[in-house]
Amino acid sequence: MDNRSKLLQTALRQFSTHGYDAVGVQQIVDEAEVTKPTLYHYFQSKRGLFEALVGEKSAGLLADLRAVSSYQGDIVRSITQITQFYFDYYRREPAFYRLLLLTWFMPPSSEVYAVVADLQRQQFDLIARLFLDASADHGNMRGRHQQYAVSLRGTIDTYVGLRLQGYFQLDDEGSLQRIVHQFMHGIFS
């Protein structure tokens, strides 16, 4: 593995385990077994390393979410696809998903939030668009697309976060169906 890849993997592990602010450049280079000048050569700074990490990990996330979040006339199927997408993504990228969860409620003035804000906004917008499009078929959704996007993403992230902490299992088909049913009951009531 090349030095750049080692630095990215080490940073992901360290940031997702301890948080961005708790990890120093020296800690990252020591674990990656490279020098500080090597890190600075590739990324210029700790923030540059974080930006590269988020940029590389999020490209596939957004493309795949865009593909599954388009409304096709069946709201239950659409919500199930989005929920399944996030569950599958957490299984493929548990450390990055944890890192995204850690950044959700960072102060807007923090450098970490500034790096992930656009990624979080794009995800929210894709899900809100689904509900906006579905409101043509479901009149009770009109004007609520943003609230539904927040609720769906919050529900998914809560379950994934609890799974990452070992409090909940998401490994069977029944879990997915129960979560979607719970969410659907709320929006249709």
C-alpha positions in Angstrom: 0.0 0.0 0.0 1.3 3.4 -0.9 1.9 6.2 1.7 -1.1 8.3 0.6 -3.4 5.3 1.1 -1.9 4.4 4.4 -2.4 8.0 5.7 -6.1 8.0 4.5 -6.8 4.7 6.2 -5.1 5.7 9.4 -6.8 9.0 9.5 -10.2 7.4 8.9 -9.6 4.9 11.7 -8.3 7.6 14.1 -10.9 10.2 13.3 -13.8 7.8 13.5 -12.5 6.3 16.8 -11.5 9.5 18.6 -13.0 12.4 16.7 -11.2 14.9 14.5 -10.2 17.3 17.3 -8.7 14.6 19.5 -6.3 13.3 16.9 -3.0 15.0 16.0 -0.9 14.8 12.9 1.9 13.1 14.9 -0.5 10.3 16.0 -1.5 9.7 12.4 2.0 9.6 10.9 3.2 7.4 13.7 0.5 4.8 13.1 0.9 5.1 9.3 4.7 4.7 9.8 5.5 7.8 7.7 6.9 11.2 8.4 5.1 14.5 8.8 6.6 15.9 5.6 5.0 12.9 3.8 1.6 13.9 5.1 2.2 17.5 4.2 3.4 16.5 0.8 0.1 14.7 0.0 -2.4 16.8 2.0 -0.7 20.1 3.1 -2.4 19.9 6.5 -4.6 17.8 8.8 -7.7 19.6 7.4 -6.4 18.7 3.9 -6.2 15.1 4.9 -9.7 15.2 6.2 -11.0 16.9 3.1 -9.4 14.3 0.9 -10.8 11.5 3.0 -14.3 12.9 2.9 -14.1 13.7 -0.8 -12.9 10.2 -1.7 -15.4 8.3 0.5 -18.4 10.5 -0.4 -18.2 10.3 -4.2 -19.7 6.8 -4.4 -22.1 7.6 -1.6 -23.8 10.5 -3.4 -23.9 8.7 -6.8 -25.5 5.6 -5.3 -27.9 7.6 -3.2 -28.9 9.6 -6.3 -29.7 6.4 -8.1 -31.9 4.9 -5.3 -33.7 8.1 -4.2 -35.6 8.9 -7.4 -39.3 8.5 -6.9 -40.8 5.8 -9.2 -44.5 5.9 -8.1 -44.2 3.6 -5.0 -43.4 5.5 -1.8 -42.9 2.4 0.3 -40.5 0.9 -2.2 -38.6 4.2 -2.4 -38.2 4.5 1.3 -37.2 0.8 1.6 -34.6 1.4 -1.1 -33.1 4.4 0.7 -33.1 2.7 4.0 -31.5 -0.5 2.5 -28.9 1.8 0.8 -27.8 3.3 4.0 -27.7 0.0 5.8 -25.6 -1.5 3.0 -23.4 1.6 3.1 -22.8 1.3 6.8 -21.8 -2.4 6.3 -19.3 -1.4 3.6 -18.0 1.7 5.3 -18.6 1.5 9.1 -15.8 3.8 10.1 -16.7 6.5 7.5 -20.4 6.2 8.5 -19.4 6.6 12.2 -17.3 9.6 11.2 -20.3 11.2 9.4 -22.4 10.6 12.5 -19.8 12.3 14.6 -19.8 15.4 12.5 -23.6 15.9 12.3 -23.9 18.2 15.3 -20.5 19.9 15.3 -20.7 23.6 15.6 -21.2 25.2 12.2 -18.0 27.3 12.8 -15.8 24.2 13.2 -13.5 23.2 10.3 -14.9 19.7 10.4 -18.4 20.8 9.9 -17.3 23.1 7.0 -15.9 20.0 5.2 -18.9 17.8 5.6 -21.7 20.3 5.4 -22.1 20.1 1.6 -22.1 16.3 1.7 -24.8 16.3 4.4 -26.9 18.9 2.5 -26.7 17.0 -0.7 -27.9 13.8 1.0 -30.8 15.7 2.6 -31.7 17.4 -0.7 -31.9 14.1 -2.5 -34.2 12.6 0.1 -36.3 15.7 0.3 -36.7 15.6 -3.5 -38.1 12.1 -3.2 -40.8 13.3 -0.8 -41.5 16.4 -2.9 -42.0 14.2 -6.0 -44.2 11.7 -4.0 -46.5 14.5 -2.8 -48.1 14.5 -6.2 -49.5 11.0 -5.4 -49.9 11.5 -1.6 -51.6 14.8 -0.9 -50.9 14.6 2.8 -47.2 15.0 2.1 -47.5 18.4 0.4 -45.3 21.0 2.1 -43.8 18.3 4.4 -41.0 17.0 2.2 -38.2 18.6 4.3 -39.7 17.3 7.5 -40.0 13.8 6.1 -36.4 13.9 4.8 -35.2 14.9 8.3 -37.3 12.2 9.9 -36.2 9.4 7.6 -32.5 10.3 7.7 -32.8 10.7 11.5 -34.5 7.3 11.9 -31.9 5.6 9.7 -28.9 7.3 11.4 -30.3 6.4 14.8 -30.5 2.8 14.0 -27.1 2.7 12.3 -25.6 4.6 15.2 -27.1 2.2 17.7 -25.8 -0.7 15.6 -22.3 0.8 15.5 -22.4 1.0 19.3 -23.6 -2.6 19.6 -27.1 -1.9 20.9 -29.1 -3.1 17.9 -28.8 -5.6 15.1 -29.6 -4.6 11.5 -28.6 -7.9 10.0 -31.9 -9.4 9.0 -34.6 -8.6 6.5 -37.1 -8.2 9.3 -35.2 -5.2 10.8 -35.4 -3.3 7.6 -39.1 -4.0 7.2 -39.9 -3.0 10.8 -38.1 0.2 10.5 -39.7 1.2 7.2 -43.1 0.2 8.6 -42.5 2.3 11.7 -41.6 5.3 9.5 -44.5 4.8 7.1 -47.0 4.6 9.9 -45.8 8.0 11.1 -46.2 9.8 7.8 -49.5 8.3 6.9 -51.1 8.9 10.3 
